[in-house]
Amino acid sequence: MVRLKDRYLLVNIVYTDVQPGQAKGPVSDLMLYNQPTTGELRPQHLLKAIRSEVNALFGDCGSGAVDRSLQVKYLSQATSTFILRISRDHYRLVWAALSFMHKLPFKDGRPCVYRVVRVSGTIRKVEEEAVRRAKLFILAAKEEMAGKPSSGALDALLRGKDQGRGLAMVVDQDVDDLEDDDLEMEVGG
């Protein structure tokens, strides 16, 4: 029996239409870029936009490859975060499409960047990372509001667990050859 292997992508929506210092009242600049998403955003809108972008970039072949396995497993409008499930063979197509998307997928959508912050073979690891990042975000925003010197929460939020590490690299192995539990990529800012 053949088991279908998937990848889970943790994606943050970062808004680009705000300027630093533009906050009204006591709101940190960090919170301006990571605002909650409006209630208009639905998983169906995301799927339609991603499929459309994959089709624009990779044509019918890419669209057909991604169509069957693409699924939004979780969408949090409060944290502007979502988790995608895609087959292991085609997750790079979805990642590329997300990189080229530049606004929310509905009429007059706000300009934004879709930032893939974690790729994993299990949804559990992606969920743990989402919780860890939410805690770090709250800590960094509180520090910024209090005017305290940063304790590294913002660096940890933007760079991942290891502050000196940029992109995770797998040496002497192709990512597709690894087992599900072996692959946990952290993508730095």
N, C-alpha and C positions, 0 to 999 in steps of 0.2 A: 504494500500500500504506500502510495506516495503522499507525503504531507506537503501542502502548499505553504511556502515560506513567505512571510510578510515582513515589511519594515514599517515602523511607526515613526512619524515625523512630528516633533513638537515645534509649533510655529507661533511666533509672536507677531502681532500687528503693531508697527511703530508709525505714528503719525508724523508726517513731514511738513504739514502746513502751518506749524506754529513756530514762532521765533522765541529764543531764550529771553526771559524777563518779561514776557507778554502776559504772565499770569495776573488774574484779577484776584486780589486778596492773598491770603497766605497759602499759596499753592507752589510747590517746588517745580523747577524746570523738568526734573525727571518725570514727574507726574503728567506734565503737559504732553510729552512724547508718548507716554504709555497710558493714555486715557482709556476709559471704558468705551466700548464700541456701542453704537446705537442699537436699539431693539429691532431695527430693520434687517440686520444681518442674520441670515438663516443658513443652516448647513447646505440646503439646496442651492442657495446663491453662490456659496463658495465652490461647490462641486461644478456647477455650470461654468463659472469663471475659469476654474483650473482646467477643465476639459477644453474650453474654448482657447485658452492660451497654449495648451499642449498641441492642439490642432493647428494653431497659427505657426508654432515653432517647428513641429515635427510632422505635420501633415496627417493624412489618414492612417498611415502606419503607426505613428506614435499615439494617435487618438484611439485607435483600436486596441493597442497594447495596454493602455492605461484604463480604458473605459470599464472593464469588468471588475477590476480589483480596487479601484479608488473609492474610499469611504471616509466620511468625517465621523470619527468615533466620539469626539468631545469638542464642544464649543463653549467657551466662557466669555460672555460679553463684558463681564466685570473686569477681567484681567486682559482682555483682547488676546486670548490664547486659544489655539485649537490643535487637535491631534488628528493626523491623517493616517489611514492605513492603506498601504499600497504593496503590490507584489514586490518581492526582493529584486527581481530582474528589471523593474521599471521605475524604481523610486527616484533615480537620477533625472528622469524626464520630468517628473512632478516638481522636483527641487528646482530644476532649470526654469520651469514655467512660473513657479512662485517668485523666482528672482526677477523675472521680467514683468510681473504684475505691479502696477503702480497706483491703484486706487481701489476703494471698496467696491464690491461687485453689485452695485445697484445704481439706479439713475442718480446722477449728480453725487456720486460717491466721493468721499474725502480722499485726498492724496495720502498714500501710505506706502510703507515698505513691509514686505512679508519676510521675516527673519527666521530661518530654520535654525533652532538652537540645539536640537538634539535629534539624533537618528539612532534607533535601537531595534533589536529583533523582538523585544517584548514590550507590551504596553505598560507593564508594571514599572519598568525603569523610566519610561517617559513620564508616567504619572508622578513618580517620586521626584523627578527633575522639575516638573511643573510646580509642585508644592515647595520645593527648595527655593526656586527662583521667586515665587510669590513672597516667601518669608524674607528673602534678601532684599526684594524691592521695597517692602514695607520698612525694613530697617534703614535702608539707604535714604528713603524719602524722609523718615523721621530725623535722621542725622542732618540732612540738608536743611530741613525746616528749622531745626534748633541751632543751626550755624556751627555745629561741632565739626572738627576736622574729621575727615572720612576715616573710618576704621577698616576700610578695605571691602565693605559690603558692596559698594558700587563697582569696584574692580572685579569682585567675584561674580557679580551679576552680569557684567559685560564680557568677561573672559572665561567664565566657567569655574570648575572646581580648582584647577591648577592655574594660578594667576600668570605664570610665565608661559603657558602653553597657548598657542594660537589655534591652528587647526589640528585635530587629532590625526595622527599618521599611523598607518599600519605598515610595518616594515617586513619585506620579503614575503608578503602574502597579498593576494588579491582579495578585496572585500567580499566579492561574490563567493569565494571559496571557504569563507569562515562559516561556522555554525551560528545559529540564532543567538545563543547565549554568549558567544565570543565577541559579538559586535556591539559595541556601545560607543558611538562617536559623539564627541562634544564639539560643537562648532563655536569658535571664539569670535569676538566682535572685531 
